Amino acid sequence: MISRADSAYEQRKYAESGRLYEAALRAGVKRAVVFYNAARSFALAGNKDKALKYIDQAVDRGWRNVERMKADS
């Protein structure tokens, strides 16, 4: 599922990639990078509420890659 989300992101299908990352999280994936990728996808899709929700959860789970956050903003 994550590879499908990555693929959708690379194709700039941000709403789809956000939904796929979100599905992976609901299925039990709990890695910080997946929360971050969901946040980034939803931000690019224009869904600010979900983007903020998932960035907060990424940080809570240990996401500390500030350089990547700067590059993605």
N, C-alpha and C positions, 0 to 999 in steps of 0.2 A: 504494500500500500504506500509506503514511503517513497519507493522508487517511482510510482505513478505520480505522487505529489511533486517530487523533484522534476519529473518530466513536464508536468503541466506548468510548473513555475518557469522552467527554461523556455517554454513556448509562450510565455507571458499570459497564461491563462490563470491569473492570480486568484480569482474567486474560486475556481475549481481546485487549485492547489491548496488554498486555505481549507476548503471542505475536506479534502483528502488528508491533510495533516491532522485536522480536527478528528476525523474518523479514526486515524491511527492512535491518537491520544485516548479516545473513548474505548478503543480496543485494548488499552493497557500500556502502550508505549509511554514512558515517562522521562525520556532523555531531554535535557534542557534545550539542546539544539532543535528538537522537533517543535517544542513550544515556541522557540525563536522563529523558526521557519514559518510556523502558522501565523505568528504576529506580523512578520514581514509580508507574507502573502495577503493577509487581510488589509494591511495598511495600503498596499499597492492597488488593492481592489476597491479602496475607498470606504472600508468598513472600520472606522476609527474605534468603535466600542470593542469589537473583537480583537483588534490589533493591540489595544491597551491591556485587555484582559490577558492575552497570551504573552505579552512582553513581561508583565508583572509575574506571571507564573514561571517564565523562563528564568528570570532573575531569582525568584524564590528557590528554584531548583539548581542554582549555581552558575547560571550564564554570566560570564564576566568579560566577554570579548568586546571591550569598549571600542577597539579599532574597527571591528566589523560593524558595530552599531553606527559608528560615525560614517563609514563608507556607504552603508545602506540608507542613510538619512538624506 
